[in-house]
Amino acid sequence: MAINRKRVVIVGDGAAGTIMANKLRFHSTPEEIEIDVFGNSERHYFKPDGVQIPFGFKDPANSFKPTQSLFNYGINYLKANIRKFDLENSTVTCEKNRTFKYDYLIIATGDRFSTEELPGYDKAASHFYSLEASMELRQKLRDFKGGKIVIGQASIPIQCPPAPYEFTFQLDQYLKLKGIRDKTEIHYIYPLNRVFTIPNVSDFIERLMEERGIVIHKMFNVDSLDPMGKKINSLEGETLDYDLLILVPPHSGQKIITENGLADNSGYIAVDRNHLNYKDYDNVFAIGDATDLPISKAGATAHFQSEYLANRISNEVNGNAYFEAYNGDVACTTITGGNEAITLFFSYTRPPKANFESKADYFLKWTSSDTYFSAMLRGIM
Ligand SMILES: Cc1cc2nc3c(=O)[nH]c(=O)nc-3n(C[C@H](O)[C@H](O)[C@H](O)COP(=O)(O)OP(=O)(O)OC[C@H]3O[C@@H](n4cnc5c(N)ncnc54)[C@H](O)[C@@H]3O)c2cc1C
């Protein structure tokens, strides 16, 4: 039956924005819903490959695709960043000063690396959280002949909380393959009184780290860096020297979100944890890494949130009742070294089980960039 066509504006062309747009296109016709996505990324990089690229375990040429090519037929991709959000008048304005009206607004602007919070970061540290940084680290690891490596994260939250331990296990494997593990100390720092946020997963990971001779420093909240002296200092008063520092940079939400009054200085948007609405706006939502929800900042989170929201909006537009809710679902496969991996499934109310590693999980992870580009991002899965 014919209805009034609605316009859904999605701000952000990363994992969350792309999955959301493609899923919504599957759930509705262009006559029912116009979908406009704003963003200005030349390419879409599959960030999980960052834990393998520095070791040469993955060819980076297969880790990205042109952003434009990833939107299904019937989606308008507008290459511009949004500068102004006017929720009272239901409009957004882009950097070219053009204003667009919406019926539904979905903010999927992700987060950013706020290295300004940690003076000396750029000189002192390497990381694997972007393609460029992973390539630089690859060269440093190729040149590395042995010594002391300190690895960890500058603060919480970060994207993909398991990535630092996943990287560490592969570092151990890489150094063994290179024949210099016995000449290298690996020191793992973590800001809590364990090695991962979730206690039972932490116990499992800690055991694996101990088996591999990785030295653990718990309650190490990074306070300052000394790039010249090659030292890292914690708030708790511990100092470690290093030959190579691999530190996940501090993260924040986007500045533009704070500047528009949509979040405090953290830049993360507070949304209803089950319905993803911003404040009491029925038609404004945030998804993906942009939210302040107490769950992993992960592509899998964006995927489950998009599934819920695409269903909800298409049903609402068609006048159907929809009673489902987003319950905090996340799924995450992480490599534990030795060509094995573990998969964790959890939600707000269901903690993950961490009891075994398997080669099947490793295969799942190994093929994840193919699955991501061909099916997940496309909204098919
Ligand atoms: C090393 C690493 C390993 C990871 N491993 C996994 C894993 O195994 N499994 C998993 O599920 N997740 C993993 N992740 C996390 C996952 O990649 C992120 O959670 C996911 O990319 C978040 O998607 P997003 O769309 O919210 O943010 P992003 O992908 O960062 O996209 C945000 C987009 O918004 C755009 N944008 C920002 N501001 C504006 C604006 N004003 N106007 C328009 N556009 C704007 C940006 O340019 C960007 O394209 C990993 C991440 C890293 C770094």
The ligand as a Tripos MOL2 file, in Angstrom:
@<TRIPOS>MOLECULE
LIG
   53    58     1     0     0
SMALL
NO_CHARGES

@<TRIPOS>ATOM
      1 C1         42.7560   -3.2840   15.3910 C.3       1 LIG1
      2 C2         41.2670   -3.4240   15.4280 C.ar      1 LIG1
      3 C3         40.6960   -4.6820   15.4650 C.ar      1 LIG1
      4 C4         39.3150   -4.8330   15.4900 C.ar      1 LIG1
      5 N1         38.7830   -6.0900   15.5030 N.ar      1 LIG1
      6 C5         37.4580   -6.2550   15.5250 C.ar      1 LIG1
      7 C6         36.8840   -7.5580   15.4750 C.ar      1 LIG1
      8 O1         37.5840   -8.5720   15.4360 O.2       1 LIG1
      9 N2         35.5350   -7.6680   15.5080 N.ar      1 LIG1
     10 C7         34.7210   -6.5610   15.5560 C.ar      1 LIG1
     11 O2         33.5060   -6.7260   15.5760 O.2       1 LIG1
     12 N3         35.2460   -5.3010   15.6070 N.ar      1 LIG1
     13 C8         36.5720   -5.1210   15.5790 C.ar      1 LIG1
     14 N4         37.1070   -3.8560   15.5910 N.ar      1 LIG1
     15 C9         36.2350   -2.6980   15.8400 C.3       1 LIG1
     16 C10        35.4890   -2.2110   14.6150 C.3       1 LIG1
     17 O3         36.3620   -2.0520   13.5290 O.3       1 LIG1
     18 C11        34.8100   -0.8780   14.9540 C.3       1 LIG1
     19 O4         34.0600   -1.0540   16.1310 O.3       1 LIG1
     20 C12        33.9020   -0.4320   13.8330 C.3       1 LIG1
     21 O5         34.6870   -0.0260   12.7440 O.3       1 LIG1
     22 C13        33.0130    0.7270   14.2950 C.3       1 LIG1
     23 O6         32.2340    1.1650   13.2330 O.3       1 LIG1
     24 P1         31.6180    2.6490   13.2400 P.3       1 LIG1
     25 O7         30.8970    2.7860   11.9570 O.co2     1 LIG1
     26 O8         30.8990    2.9030   14.5030 O.co2     1 LIG1
     27 O9         32.8820    3.6020   13.2280 O.3       1 LIG1
     28 P2         33.8780    3.8250   11.9930 P.3       1 LIG1
     29 O10        34.0630    2.5720   11.2340 O.co2     1 LIG1
     30 O11        35.0660    4.5070   12.5820 O.co2     1 LIG1
     31 O12        33.1110    4.8100   11.0350 O.3       1 LIG1
     32 C14        32.7510    6.1230   11.3910 C.3       1 LIG1
     33 C15        32.6520    6.9020   10.0880 C.3       1 LIG1
     34 O13        32.0070    8.1590   10.3300 O.3       1 LIG1
     35 C16        32.6520    9.1280    9.5320 C.3       1 LIG1
     36 N5         32.3800   10.4360   10.1290 N.ar      1 LIG1
     37 C17        32.8910   10.9380   11.2850 C.ar      1 LIG1
     38 N6         32.4040   12.1840   11.4790 N.ar      1 LIG1
     39 C18        31.5640   12.4560   10.4500 C.ar      1 LIG1
     40 C19        30.7670   13.5850   10.0950 C.ar      1 LIG1
     41 N7         30.7520   14.6780   10.8430 N.pl3     1 LIG1
     42 N8         30.0280   13.5110    8.9580 N.ar      1 LIG1
     43 C20        30.0400   12.3800    8.1800 C.ar      1 LIG1
     44 N9         30.7930   11.2960    8.4670 N.ar      1 LIG1
     45 C21        31.5400   11.3400    9.5790 C.ar      1 LIG1
     46 C22        34.1260    8.7220    9.5890 C.3       1 LIG1
     47 O14        34.8410    9.2850    8.5260 O.3       1 LIG1
     48 C23        34.0140    7.2090    9.4720 C.3       1 LIG1
     49 O15        34.0250    6.7900    8.1370 O.3       1 LIG1
     50 C24        38.4870   -3.6780   15.5130 C.ar      1 LIG1
     51 C25        39.0530   -2.4060   15.4680 C.ar      1 LIG1
     52 C26        40.4240   -2.2610   15.4220 C.ar      1 LIG1
     53 C27        41.0260   -0.8710   15.3570 C.3       1 LIG1
@<TRIPOS>BOND
     1     1     2 1
     2     2     3 ar
     3     2    52 ar
     4     3     4 ar
     5     4     5 ar
     6     4    50 ar
     7     5     6 ar
     8     6     7 ar
     9     6    13 1
    10     7     8 2
    11     7     9 ar
    12     9    10 ar
    13    10    11 2
    14    10    12 ar
    15    12    13 ar
    16    13    14 ar
    17    14    15 1
    18    14    50 ar
    19    15    16 1
    20    16    17 1
    21    16    18 1
    22    18    19 1
    23    18    20 1
    24    20    21 1
    25    20    22 1
    26    22    23 1
    27    23    24 1
    28    24    25 2
    29    24    26 1
    30    24    27 1
    31    27    28 1
    32    28    29 2
    33    28    30 1
    34    28    31 1
    35    31    32 1
    36    32    33 1
    37    33    34 1
    38    33    48 1
    39    34    35 1
    40    35    36 1
    41    35    46 1
    42    36    37 ar
    43    36    45 ar
    44    37    38 ar
    45    38    39 ar
    46    39    40 ar
    47    39    45 ar
    48    40    41 1
    49    40    42 ar
    50    42    43 ar
    51    43    44 ar
    52    44    45 ar
    53    46    47 1
    54    46    48 1
    55    48    49 1
    56    50    51 ar
    57    51    52 ar
    58    52    53 1
@<TRIPOS>SUBSTRUCTURE
     1 LIG1         1 GROUP 0 **** ****
